[in-house]
Amino acid sequence: MEETGKPGLMIRILVGALAAAGLLIVFLFQRVDVAAHWHLADSVLGRFLVNRAIRFIINDALAIALIYALFYERKYVVFAIWIQVAGVVLFLLPYFVLKVYFPRYNGPLLSFLHRLILNPTLLLLLIPAFYYQRSQPHA
């Protein structure tokens, strides 16, 4: 650590590279049935729910690590965590409800939620927003 209490550049580069590599690995191995491999669920529906939840959490955790590496400010990381929690409530849970209680529904709402669940879209959209906020002069 430097005297300012902020991590060194090398640590931030390492965290950023690991986060980006992790996002790539999650994408490349998206078809792996983690729930069946680790015996986390027995039914097809249970495995589906566990696999989607795991992927959502890992993707968002890696996106938060990337935000940390880019901005190294606690306020941005805390805000990103709150966005992740909101994503669980506003996107992941409704997605699961639709998949469990309306399995034949395959409309645009489900497609939209599916993309938000499987990709860390909300958190990655924070990166340009944070850069914009940093570029603005403080009043």
SEPATI-746119 format. One record per residue: z, x, y of N, C-alpha, C, O in turn; residue in one letter; residue number from 1. Coordinates in steps of 0.02 Angstrom, whole numbers. Layout:
+--------+--------+--------+--------+--------+--------+--------+--------+--------+--------+--------+--------+------+-----+
!    nzz !    nxx !    nyy !   cazz !   caxx !   cayy !    czz !    cxx !    cyy !    ozz !    oxx !    oyy ! type ! seq !
+--------+--------+--------+--------+--------+--------+--------+--------+--------+--------+--------+--------+------+-----+
!      Z !      X !      Y !      Z !      X !      Y !      Z !      X !      Y !      Z !      X !      Y !    A ! NUM !
...
+--------+--------+--------+--------+--------+--------+--------+--------+--------+--------+--------+--------+------+-----+
//
This chain:
+--------+--------+--------+--------+--------+--------+--------+--------+--------+--------+--------+--------+------+-----+
!    nzz !    nxx !    nyy !   cazz !   caxx !   cayy !    czz !    cxx !    cyy !    ozz !    oxx !    oyy ! type ! seq !
+--------+--------+--------+--------+--------+--------+--------+--------+--------+--------+--------+--------+------+-----+
!      0 !     42 !    -60 !      0 !      0 !      0 !      0 !     43 !     62 !     31 !     96 !     65 !    M !   1 !
!    -35 !     19 !    111 !    -36 !     54 !    175 !     26 !     34 !    214 !     62 !    -11 !    194 !    E !   2 !
!     38 !     67 !    270 !     97 !     52 !    310 !     96 !    -18 !    337 !    150 !    -45 !    351 !    E !   3 !
!     39 !    -48 !    346 !     34 !   -116 !    375 !     56 !   -169 !    325 !     63 !   -228 !    343 !    T !   4 !
!     66 !   -150 !    262 !     84 !   -199 !    211 !     24 !   -230 !    178 !     31 !   -271 !    133 !    G !   5 !
!    -36 !   -212 !    200 !    -97 !   -239 !    170 !   -121 !   -191 !    116 !   -112 !   -130 !    122 !    K !   6 !
!   -151 !   -217 !     64 !   -173 !   -173 !      9 !   -230 !   -127 !     32 !   -266 !   -143 !     79 !    P !   7 !
!   -236 !    -72 !      0 !   -288 !    -25 !     16 !   -357 !    -52 !      0 !   -364 !    -99 !    -39 !    G !   8 !
!   -405 !    -22 !     29 !   -474 !    -44 !     20 !   -495 !    -40 !    -53 !   -530 !    -85 !    -78 !    L !   9 !
!   -474 !     12 !    -87 !   -493 !     20 !   -158 !   -465 !    -36 !   -201 !   -499 !    -61 !   -246 !    M !  10 !
!   -404 !    -57 !   -188 !   -374 !   -111 !   -226 !   -412 !   -176 !   -213 !   -425 !   -215 !   -259 !    I !  11 !
!   -429 !   -188 !   -150 !   -466 !   -249 !   -133 !   -535 !   -249 !   -166 !   -558 !   -300 !   -190 !    R !  12 !
!   -568 !   -192 !   -166 !   -634 !   -187 !   -199 !   -627 !   -199 !   -274 !   -668 !   -233 !   -303 !    I !  13 !
!   -575 !   -171 !   -304 !   -564 !   -181 !   -375 !   -550 !   -255 !   -391 !   -579 !   -282 !   -438 !    L !  14 !
!   -507 !   -286 !   -353 !   -492 !   -358 !   -364 !   -555 !   -399 !   -354 !   -568 !   -444 !   -394 !    V !  15 !
!   -594 !   -385 !   -302 !   -655 !   -422 !   -290 !   -706 !   -413 !   -345 !   -738 !   -461 !   -366 !    G !  16 !
!   -713 !   -351 !   -369 !   -761 !   -338 !   -423 !   -739 !   -372 !   -488 !   -780 !   -400 !   -524 !    A !  17 !
!   -674 !   -369 !   -502 !   -649 !   -402 !   -563 !   -657 !   -478 !   -558 !   -673 !   -511 !   -607 !    L !  18 !
!   -645 !   -506 !   -499 !   -653 !   -578 !   -490 !   -726 !   -598 !   -498 !   -741 !   -648 !   -532 !    A !  19 !
!   -772 !   -561 !   -468 !   -843 !   -577 !   -474 !   -866 !   -569 !   -547 !   -903 !   -610 !   -572 !    A !  20 !
!   -844 !   -515 !   -580 !   -861 !   -505 !   -650 !   -832 !   -561 !   -693 !   -865 !   -584 !   -740 !    A !  21 !
!   -771 !   -581 !   -678 !   -740 !   -636 !   -715 !   -779 !   -701 !   -708 !   -788 !   -737 !   -757 !    G !  22 !
!   -801 !   -716 !   -647 !   -841 !   -777 !   -637 !   -906 !   -773 !   -677 !   -928 !   -823 !   -705 !    L !  23 !
!   -937 !   -715 !   -679 !   -997 !   -706 !   -718 !   -984 !   -714 !   -792 !  -1022 !   -747 !   -827 !    L !  24 !
!   -930 !   -686 !   -817 !   -912 !   -692 !   -888 !   -898 !   -764 !   -907 !   -920 !   -787 !   -959 !    I !  25 !
!   -861 !   -800 !   -864 !   -847 !   -870 !   -878 !   -913 !   -909 !   -881 !   -921 !   -952 !   -925 !    V !  26 !
!   -959 !   -894 !   -837 !  -1024 !   -927 !   -838 !  -1063 !   -911 !   -902 !  -1091 !   -955 !   -933 !    F !  27 !
!  -1064 !   -847 !   -920 !  -1102 !   -827 !   -979 !  -1074 !   -855 !  -1044 !  -1112 !   -868 !  -1091 !    L !  28 !
!  -1009 !   -864 !  -1047 !   -977 !   -889 !  -1108 !   -954 !   -961 !  -1101 !   -905 !   -982 !  -1132 !    F !  29 !
!   -990 !  -1000 !  -1060 !   -970 !  -1069 !  -1048 !   -974 !  -1114 !  -1109 !   -942 !  -1166 !  -1111 !    Q !  30 !
!  -1013 !  -1096 !  -1158 !  -1021 !  -1137 !  -1218 !   -969 !  -1121 !  -1272 !   -967 !  -1155 !  -1323 !    R !  31 !
!   -927 !  -1071 !  -1261 !   -876 !  -1053 !  -1311 !   -823 !  -1108 !  -1312 !   -798 !  -1128 !  -1260 !    V !  32 !
!   -806 !  -1130 !  -1371 !   -756 !  -1182 !  -1381 !   -687 !  -1149 !  -1387 !   -663 !  -1137 !  -1443 !    D !  33 !
!   -656 !  -1136 !  -1331 !   -591 !  -1101 !  -1329 !   -538 !  -1143 !  -1363 !   -496 !  -1116 !  -1399 !    V !  34 !
!   -539 !  -1207 !  -1352 !   -487 !  -1251 !  -1381 !   -489 !  -1249 !  -1457 !   -436 !  -1249 !  -1489 !    A !  35 !
!   -547 !  -1248 !  -1487 !   -552 !  -1245 !  -1560 !   -534 !  -1175 !  -1585 !   -500 !  -1168 !  -1636 !    A !  36 !
!   -554 !  -1124 !  -1549 !   -540 !  -1055 !  -1570 !   -465 !  -1041 !  -1570 !   -440 !  -1008 !  -1615 !    H !  37 !
!   -430 !  -1066 !  -1519 !   -357 !  -1055 !  -1513 !   -317 !  -1113 !  -1542 !   -256 !  -1114 !  -1535 !    W !  38 !
!   -350 !  -1161 !  -1574 !   -317 !  -1219 !  -1604 !   -273 !  -1257 !  -1554 !   -216 !  -1274 !  -1568 !    H !  39 !
!   -302 !  -1269 !  -1495 !   -266 !  -1305 !  -1443 !   -274 !  -1380 !  -1447 !   -233 !  -1417 !  -1420 !    L !  40 !
!   -326 !  -1403 !  -1481 !   -339 !  -1474 !  -1488 !   -378 !  -1485 !  -1552 !   -418 !  -1444 !  -1573 !    A !  41 !
!   -365 !  -1543 !  -1584 !   -398 !  -1558 !  -1647 !   -459 !  -1603 !  -1640 !   -509 !  -1593 !  -1675 !    D !  42 !
!   -456 !  -1651 !  -1595 !   -511 !  -1699 !  -1588 !   -565 !  -1671 !  -1543 !   -554 !  -1624 !  -1505 !    S !  43 !
!   -624 !  -1700 !  -1548 !   -680 !  -1679 !  -1506 !   -663 !  -1692 !  -1432 !   -676 !  -1649 !  -1390 !    V !  44 !
!   -635 !  -1750 !  -1418 !   -616 !  -1767 !  -1349 !   -562 !  -1719 !  -1324 !   -566 !  -1696 !  -1267 !    L !  45 !
!   -513 !  -1705 !  -1365 !   -460 !  -1659 !  -1345 !   -486 !  -1590 !  -1329 !   -466 !  -1559 !  -1280 !    G !  46 !
!   -532 !  -1566 !  -1371 !   -562 !  -1500 !  -1359 !   -603 !  -1501 !  -1295 !   -601 !  -1453 !  -1256 !    R !  47 !
!   -639 !  -1555 !  -1283 !   -678 !  -1562 !  -1222 !   -632 !  -1557 !  -1161 !   -646 !  -1519 !  -1114 !    F !  48 !
!   -578 !  -1596 !  -1161 !   -532 !  -1597 !  -1104 !   -499 !  -1529 !  -1093 !   -494 !  -1506 !  -1037 !    L !  49 !
!   -477 !  -1497 !  -1147 !   -444 !  -1432 !  -1142 !   -494 !  -1379 !  -1117 !   -478 !  -1340 !  -1072 !    V !  50 !
!   -554 !  -1378 !  -1145 !   -604 !  -1330 !  -1123 !   -622 !  -1337 !  -1050 !   -628 !  -1287 !  -1014 !    N !  51 !
!   -631 !  -1399 !  -1026 !   -648 !  -1410 !   -956 !   -589 !  -1390 !   -911 !   -600 !  -1360 !   -858 !    R !  52 !
!   -529 !  -1407 !   -930 !   -470 !  -1389 !   -890 !   -462 !  -1313 !   -886 !   -449 !  -1286 !   -832 !    A !  53 !
!   -471 !  -1279 !   -941 !   -465 !  -1206 !   -942 !   -518 !  -1175 !   -897 !   -504 !  -1131 !   -857 !    I !  54 !
!   -579 !  -1199 !   -904 !   -634 !  -1170 !   -864 !   -622 !  -1183 !   -789 !   -634 !  -1140 !   -748 !    R !  55 !
!   -599 !  -1243 !   -773 !   -585 !  -1260 !   -703 !   -532 !  -1213 !   -674 !   -540 !  -1186 !   -620 !    F !  56 !
!   -477 !  -1204 !   -711 !   -422 !  -1163 !   -687 !   -442 !  -1089 !   -682 !   -427 !  -1056 !   -633 !    I !  57 !
!   -477 !  -1064 !   -732 !   -499 !   -993 !   -730 !   -548 !   -982 !   -674 !   -541 !   -933 !   -636 !    I !  58 !
!   -598 !  -1025 !   -667 !   -647 !  -1017 !   -613 !   -612 !  -1018 !   -545 !   -627 !   -975 !   -502 !    N !  59 !
!   -567 !  -1065 !   -534 !   -535 !  -1069 !   -469 !   -487 !  -1011 !   -458 !   -481 !   -987 !   -401 !    D !  60 !
!   -452 !   -988 !   -510 !   -408 !   -930 !   -502 !   -449 !   -868 !   -484 !   -427 !   -828 !   -442 !    A !  61 !
!   -506 !   -859 !   -514 !   -549 !   -802 !   -498 !   -578 !   -808 !   -427 !   -584 !   -758 !   -392 !    L !  62 !
!   -594 !   -869 !   -406 !   -618 !   -879 !   -338 !   -563 !   -864 !   -288 !   -576 !   -837 !   -234 !    A !  63 !
!   -501 !   -882 !   -304 !   -444 !   -867 !   -260 !   -434 !   -791 !   -257 !   -419 !   -764 !   -203 !    I !  64 !
!   -442 !   -756 !   -313 !   -437 !   -683 !   -313 !   -492 !   -653 !   -269 !   -480 !   -604 !   -233 !    A !  65 !
!   -551 !   -682 !   -271 !   -606 !   -658 !   -228 !   -590 !   -669 !   -154 !   -603 !   -626 !   -113 !    L !  66 !
!   -561 !   -727 !   -139 !   -540 !   -741 !    -70 !   -487 !   -691 !    -48 !   -489 !   -666 !      9 !    I !  67 !
!   -440 !   -676 !    -92 !   -389 !   -626 !    -77 !   -421 !   -558 !    -62 !   -403 !   -524 !    -14 !    Y !  68 !
!   -469 !   -539 !   -104 !   -501 !   -473 !    -96 !   -541 !   -470 !    -30 !   -542 !   -418 !      2 !    A !  69 !
!   -571 !   -524 !    -11 !   -612 !   -525 !     50 !   -571 !   -528 !    113 !   -588 !   -497 !    164 !    L !  70 !
!   -516 !   -566 !    112 !   -479 !   -580 !    174 !   -410 !   -550 !    176 !   -382 !   -538 !    230 !    F !  71 !
!   -380 !   -537 !    117 !   -314 !   -507 !    110 !   -262 !   -535 !    158 !   -221 !   -498 !    186 !    Y !  72 !
!   -265 !   -601 !    168 !   -215 !   -634 !    209 !   -184 !   -691 !    170 !   -219 !   -731 !    139 !    E !  73 !
!   -118 !   -693 !    172 !    -81 !   -743 !    133 !   -101 !   -814 !    151 !   -106 !   -856 !    106 !    R !  74 !
!   -113 !   -828 !    214 !   -129 !   -897 !    235 !   -193 !   -922 !    202 !   -199 !   -981 !    186 !    K !  75 !
!   -242 !   -878 !    192 !   -304 !   -898 !    160 !   -294 !   -912 !     86 !   -322 !   -959 !     58 !    Y !  76 !
!   -254 !   -870 !     54 !   -240 !   -879 !    -17 !   -201 !   -944 !    -28 !   -216 !   -982 !    -74 !    V !  77 !
!   -150 !   -955 !     13 !   -110 !  -1016 !      6 !   -154 !  -1078 !     18 !   -148 !  -1127 !    -19 !    V !  78 !
!   -197 !  -1076 !     68 !   -242 !  -1132 !     81 !   -289 !  -1143 !     21 !   -301 !  -1200 !      2 !    F !  79 !
!   -315 !  -1090 !     -7 !   -359 !  -1095 !    -65 !   -322 !  -1125 !   -125 !   -351 !  -1165 !   -162 !    A !  80 !
!   -260 !  -1107 !   -134 !   -220 !  -1136 !   -189 !   -211 !  -1211 !   -177 !   -216 !  -1250 !   -225 !    I !  81 !
!   -198 !  -1231 !   -116 !   -192 !  -1303 !   -101 !   -258 !  -1339 !   -114 !   -258 !  -1397 !   -136 !    W !  82 !
!   -314 !  -1307 !    -99 !   -379 !  -1337 !   -113 !   -388 !  -1344 !   -189 !   -415 !  -1395 !   -212 !    I !  83 !
!   -365 !  -1295 !   -227 !   -369 !  -1300 !   -300 !   -327 !  -1358 !   -326 !   -349 !  -1396 !   -369 !    Q !  84 !
!   -267 !  -1366 !   -300 !   -224 !  -1421 !   -320 !   -257 !  -1488 !   -303 !   -257 !  -1535 !   -343 !    V !  85 !
!   -285 !  -1492 !   -242 !   -321 !  -1553 !   -223 !   -381 !  -1565 !   -269 !   -396 !  -1622 !   -285 !    A !  86 !
!   -414 !  -1512 !   -290 !   -471 !  -1519 !   -336 !   -450 !  -1547 !   -403 !   -486 !  -1586 !   -433 !    G !  87 !
!   -392 !  -1527 !   -426 !   -366 !  -1555 !   -489 !   -356 !  -1630 !   -481 !   -376 !  -1669 !   -525 !    V !  88 !
!   -324 !  -1650 !   -427 !   -308 !  -1720 !   -417 !   -370 !  -1762 !   -401 !   -380 !  -1816 !   -428 !    V !  89 !
!   -413 !  -1736 !   -356 !   -469 !  -1776 !   -332 !   -532 !  -1770 !   -374 !   -575 !  -1814 !   -370 !    L !  90 !
!   -539 !  -1717 !   -414 !   -601 !  -1708 !   -452 !   -590 !  -1704 !   -527 !   -623 !  -1739 !   -565 !    F !  91 !
!   -543 !  -1662 !   -548 !   -534 !  -1651 !   -620 !   -506 !  -1715 !   -654 !   -533 !  -1736 !   -705 !    L !  92 !
!   -454 !  -1744 !   -626 !   -425 !  -1803 !   -657 !   -474 !  -1863 !   -658 !   -480 !  -1895 !   -710 !    L !  93 !
!   -509 !  -1878 !   -602 !   -558 !  -1933 !   -606 !   -615 !  -1918 !   -656 !   -639 !  -1963 !   -690 !    P !  94 !
!   -635 !  -1855 !   -660 !   -686 !  -1835 !   -709 !   -662 !  -1850 !   -780 !   -699 !  -1877 !   -820 !    Y !  95 !
!   -600 !  -1832 !   -794 !   -572 !  -1845 !   -861 !   -566 !  -1920 !   -874 !   -580 !  -1943 !   -929 !    F !  96 !
!   -547 !  -1958 !   -824 !   -541 !  -2031 !   -832 !   -609 !  -2061 !   -848 !   -616 !  -2102 !   -894 !    V !  97 !
!   -661 !  -2040 !   -811 !   -728 !  -2065 !   -825 !   -751 !  -2045 !   -895 !   -781 !  -2086 !   -930 !    L !  98 !
!   -739 !  -1984 !   -915 !   -761 !  -1961 !   -981 !   -723 !  -1996 !  -1038 !   -752 !  -2009 !  -1091 !    K !  99 !
!   -659 !  -2011 !  -1028 !   -619 !  -2042 !  -1080 !   -630 !  -2117 !  -1083 !   -642 !  -2145 !  -1137 !    V ! 100 !
!   -627 !  -2151 !  -1026 !   -629 !  -2224 !  -1026 !   -699 !  -2253 !  -1017 !   -709 !  -2312 !  -1031 !    Y ! 101 !
!   -746 !  -2214 !   -994 !   -815 !  -2238 !   -985 !   -863 !  -2186 !  -1015 !   -903 !  -2157 !   -978 !    F ! 102 !
!   -859 !  -2174 !  -1080 !   -898 !  -2120 !  -1110 !   -974 !  -2130 !  -1105 !  -1011 !  -2082 !  -1108 !    P ! 103 !
!   -997 !  -2192 !  -1098 !  -1069 !  -2204 !  -1094 !  -1096 !  -2196 !  -1023 !  -1157 !  -2190 !  -1014 !    R ! 104 !
!  -1051 !  -2194 !   -974 !  -1074 !  -2186 !   -905 !  -1098 !  -2114 !   -894 !  -1063 !  -2067 !   -910 !    Y ! 105 !
!  -1158 !  -2108 !   -868 !  -1187 !  -2042 !   -855 !  -1224 !  -2043 !   -789 !  -1279 !  -2016 !   -784 !    N ! 106 !
!  -1194 !  -2074 !   -738 !  -1227 !  -2082 !   -674 !  -1215 !  -2024 !   -627 !  -1189 !  -1972 !   -646 !    G ! 107 !
!  -1236 !  -2033 !   -564 !  -1232 !  -1980 !   -515 !  -1160 !  -1958 !   -499 !  -1149 !  -1899 !   -485 !    P ! 108 !
!  -1112 !  -2004 !   -501 !  -1043 !  -1985 !   -488 !  -1018 !  -1936 !   -540 !   -986 !  -1886 !   -523 !    L ! 109 !
!  -1033 !  -1949 !   -603 !  -1011 !  -1904 !   -656 !  -1046 !  -1836 !   -650 !  -1015 !  -1784 !   -661 !    L ! 110 !
!  -1109 !  -1837 !   -633 !  -1147 !  -1774 !   -624 !  -1117 !  -1733 !   -567 !  -1110 !  -1672 !   -573 !    S ! 111 !
!  -1101 !  -1766 !   -512 !  -1070 !  -1733 !   -455 !  -1003 !  -1702 !   -474 !   -990 !  -1644 !   -459 !    F ! 112 !
!   -961 !  -1741 !   -507 !   -895 !  -1716 !   -529 !   -903 !  -1659 !   -579 !   -865 !  -1611 !   -578 !    L ! 113 !
!   -951 !  -1665 !   -623 !   -963 !  -1614 !   -674 !   -978 !  -1546 !   -640 !   -951 !  -1495 !   -661 !    H ! 114 !
!  -1020 !  -1546 !   -590 !  -1036 !  -1484 !   -554 !   -976 !  -1456 !   -518 !   -966 !  -1395 !   -518 !    R ! 115 !
!   -935 !  -1498 !   -487 !   -876 !  -1474 !   -453 !   -824 !  -1446 !   -501 !   -786 !  -1401 !   -484 !    L ! 116 !
!   -821 !  -1474 !   -562 !   -772 !  -1451 !   -611 !   -794 !  -1384 !   -640 !   -752 !  -1339 !   -648 !    I ! 117 !
!   -856 !  -1378 !   -657 !   -879 !  -1318 !   -693 !   -895 !  -1259 !   -648 !   -904 !  -1203 !   -672 !    L ! 118 !
!   -898 !  -1270 !   -583 !   -912 !  -1215 !   -537 !   -857 !  -1216 !   -483 !   -836 !  -1269 !   -461 !    N ! 119 !
!   -835 !  -1158 !   -462 !   -783 !  -1156 !   -410 !   -813 !  -1169 !   -340 !   -803 !  -1130 !   -294 !    P ! 120 !
!   -849 !  -1224 !   -335 !   -888 !  -1240 !   -274 !   -844 !  -1244 !   -212 !   -858 !  -1212 !   -162 !    T ! 121 !
!   -790 !  -1283 !   -216 !   -749 !  -1293 !   -157 !   -719 !  -1228 !   -132 !   -720 !  -1214 !    -72 !    L ! 122 !
!   -694 !  -1187 !   -178 !   -663 !  -1125 !   -157 !   -714 !  -1075 !   -131 !   -700 !  -1038 !    -85 !    L ! 123 !
!   -774 !  -1074 !   -161 !   -825 !  -1028 !   -136 !   -851 !  -1050 !    -68 !   -874 !  -1009 !    -29 !    L ! 124 !
!   -848 !  -1115 !    -53 !   -867 !  -1138 !     13 !   -816 !  -1117 !     66 !   -832 !  -1116 !    126 !    L ! 125 !
!   -756 !  -1101 !     45 !   -706 !  -1078 !     92 !   -723 !  -1009 !    121 !   -704 !   -994 !    177 !    L ! 126 !
!   -759 !   -968 !     83 !   -774 !   -900 !    106 !   -813 !   -900 !    172 !   -790 !   -867 !    219 !    I ! 127 !
!   -869 !   -936 !    178 !   -902 !   -937 !    244 !   -859 !   -970 !    298 !   -862 !   -951 !    356 !    P ! 128 !
!   -819 !  -1020 !    279 !   -775 !  -1053 !    327 !   -722 !  -1004 !    353 !   -708 !  -1003 !    413 !    A ! 129 !
!   -694 !   -964 !    310 !   -644 !   -915 !    331 !   -676 !   -861 !    374 !   -646 !   -839 !    424 !    F ! 130 !
!   -736 !   -839 !    356 !   -771 !   -790 !    398 !   -785 !   -819 !    468 !   -776 !   -785 !    518 !    Y ! 131 !
!   -805 !   -881 !    470 !   -818 !   -913 !    534 !   -754 !   -917 !    575 !   -753 !   -902 !    635 !    Y ! 132 !
!   -699 !   -937 !    542 !   -635 !   -942 !    577 !   -613 !   -875 !    605 !   -588 !   -870 !    661 !    Q ! 133 !
!   -622 !   -823 !    566 !   -603 !   -755 !    588 !   -646 !   -731 !    647 !   -623 !   -694 !    689 !    R ! 134 !
!   -708 !   -753 !    649 !   -753 !   -730 !    702 !   -741 !   -763 !    769 !   -764 !   -739 !    821 !    S ! 135 !
!   -705 !   -819 !    768 !   -692 !   -856 !    829 !   -636 !   -822 !    869 !   -585 !   -801 !    841 !    Q ! 136 !
!   -645 !   -816 !    935 !   -592 !   -787 !    976 !   -531 !   -834 !    976 !   -537 !   -895 !    980 !    P ! 137 !
!   -473 !   -803 !    973 !   -411 !   -843 !    973 !   -394 !   -864 !   1044 !   -401 !   -825 !   1091 !    H ! 138 !
!   -372 !   -925 !   1049 !   -355 !   -952 !   1116 !   -288 !   -929 !   1139 !   -266 !   -946 !   1194 !    A ! 139 !
+--------+--------+--------+--------+--------+--------+--------+--------+--------+--------+--------+--------+------+-----+
//
